[in-house]
């Protein structure tokens, strides 16, 4: 394969470390916010009725 280059070896190990960190982060924060905030749709019906009257 030839001689070992420090830059290539360092880039390889840093790439592996960053991939492992991304996997660890994903596992820790997987579905962290399970509750989705619901939209307040109570005023939508009155707004829609007003728009339909104007049409």
C-alpha atoms as one frame of an Amber mdcrd trajectory, in Angstrom:
protein
   0.000   0.000   0.000   2.932   2.310   0.303   4.085   4.504   3.108   1.804
   5.684   5.892   0.724   9.320   5.673  -0.124  10.983   8.980  -2.758  13.234
   7.412  -4.619  10.364   5.784  -4.562   8.292   8.961  -5.736  11.243  11.057
  -8.557  11.981   8.621  -9.647   8.327   8.705  -9.750   8.133  12.508 -11.490
  11.490  12.856 -14.107  10.359  10.339 -14.719   7.167  12.320 -14.949   9.117
  15.582 -17.412  11.613  14.129 -19.602   8.792  12.783 -19.673   7.161  16.229
 -20.543  10.488  17.853 -23.410  10.985  15.411 -24.782   7.528  16.179 -24.494
   8.137  19.935 -26.244  11.505  19.616 -29.032   9.935  17.576 -29.564   7.172
  20.110 -29.680   9.607  23.038 -32.082  12.070  21.429 -34.273   9.563  19.549
 -37.915  10.647  19.942 -37.006  13.139  22.655 -40.168  15.217  22.075 -42.885
  12.632  21.674 -45.650  15.138  22.359 -46.473  17.194  19.315 -47.932  20.588
  19.978 -51.503  20.752  18.703 -52.637  23.741  16.693 -55.455  25.880  18.002
 -58.059  25.460  15.272 -61.038  26.890  17.145 -60.935  30.215  15.289 -60.457
  28.597  11.883 -64.122  27.717  11.418 -65.303  31.312  11.955 -62.568  32.626
   9.640 -63.508  30.111   6.972 -67.184  31.014   7.255 -66.348  34.718   6.771
 -64.223  33.932   3.713 -66.953  31.771   2.188 -69.518  34.562   2.701 -67.268
  37.011   0.832 -66.965  34.635  -2.103
